């Protein structure tokens, strides 16, 4: 699985349910937002009506989030992460940074949308580190180029399935 929008985004059932509830709430709020805009419109001159413009801006943000959630949920791959000895979407990974085996970081390789369901840092499989370690196994040393051009190496010291 990848995070590419054509392939879908891996989500736990809990994350899917949370995002679906957010979408339902935003859709249910559409009439309230329309009423707010109408009330502000009736206050007078629209050129100098800050409340109207703020309400329209908020409506635009909510509609954008609705479209984002609809697309995400339509293409989501829901379920538990697969059991594998290779790093994949839904794997909790511990890496040690090259040159300092005590400098480790533990994170979830997945979607930022499940970030609210865990205290772990979440890295996308499309990130520099995520893309570099995808498909590797415990014990592998992987080099990757950071967005600022630095070359870094990490050793995979732990892999476990995300329990959500």
Residue pairs with C-beta under 8 A, 6 or more apart in sequence:
1 7
1 8
1 10
1 77
1 88
1 89
1 90
2 89
2 125
2 126
3 9
3 10
3 89
3 110
3 111
3 124
3 125
3 126
4 126
5 71
5 75
6 75
7 75
7 77
8 75
8 76
8 77
9 72
9 75
9 76
9 77
9 111
9 113
10 76
10 77
10 79
10 81
10 89
10 90
10 110
10 111
11 19
11 76
11 77
11 78
11 111
11 113
11 114
12 78
12 79
12 80
12 114
12 117
12 162
12 164
13 78
13 79
13 164
14 114
14 117
14 164
15 111
15 113
15 114
15 116
15 117
15 164
16 73
16 76
16 78
18 116
18 117
19 69
19 72
19 73
19 113
20 73
22 65
22 69
23 66
23 69
23 70
23 73
26 62
26 65
26 66
26 69
27 66
29 62
30 62
33 55
33 58
33 59
33 62
34 59
36 55
37 52
37 55
37 56
37 59
40 49
40 51
40 52
40 54
40 55
41 49
41 52
43 49
43 51
43 52
46 52
46 53
72 113
80 90
80 161
80 162
80 164
81 88
81 89
81 90
81 91
81 161
81 162
82 88
82 90
82 161
83 161
84 91
85 137
85 138
85 159
86 135
86 136
86 137
86 159
87 93
87 109
87 133
87 134
87 135
87 136
87 137
87 156
87 159
88 109
88 134
88 135
89 109
89 110
89 111
89 125
90 108
90 109
90 110
90 161
90 162
91 108
91 109
91 159
91 160
91 161
91 162
92 106
92 107
92 108
92 109
92 120
92 158
92 159
92 160
92 161
92 162
93 106
93 107
93 108
93 109
93 133
93 156
93 158
93 159
94 104
94 105
94 106
94 156
94 157
94 158
94 159
95 104
95 105
95 129
95 133
95 154
95 155
95 156
95 157
96 102
96 103
96 104
96 154
96 155
96 157
97 103
97 104
97 105
97 152
97 153
97 154
98 141
98 152
98 153
98 154
98 155
101 155
104 157
105 121
106 120
106 158
107 120
107 121
107 122
107 123
108 114
108 118
108 120
108 121
108 122
108 123
108 162
109 122
109 123
109 124
109 125
109 130
109 133
109 134
110 122
110 123
110 124
110 125
110 162
111 122
111 124
112 122
112 124
114 122
114 164
115 122
117 164
118 162
118 164
123 129
123 130
124 130
125 131
125 134
128 144
128 145
128 146
128 147
129 144
129 154
131 144
132 142
132 143
132 144
132 154
133 140
133 142
133 144
133 154
133 156
136 142
136 156
137 156
137 159
138 156
138 157
138 158
138 159
139 155
139 156
139 157
140 155
140 156
141 153
141 154
141 155
141 156
142 153
142 154
142 155
142 156
143 151
143 152
143 153
144 151
144 152
144 153
144 154
145 151
145 152
146 152
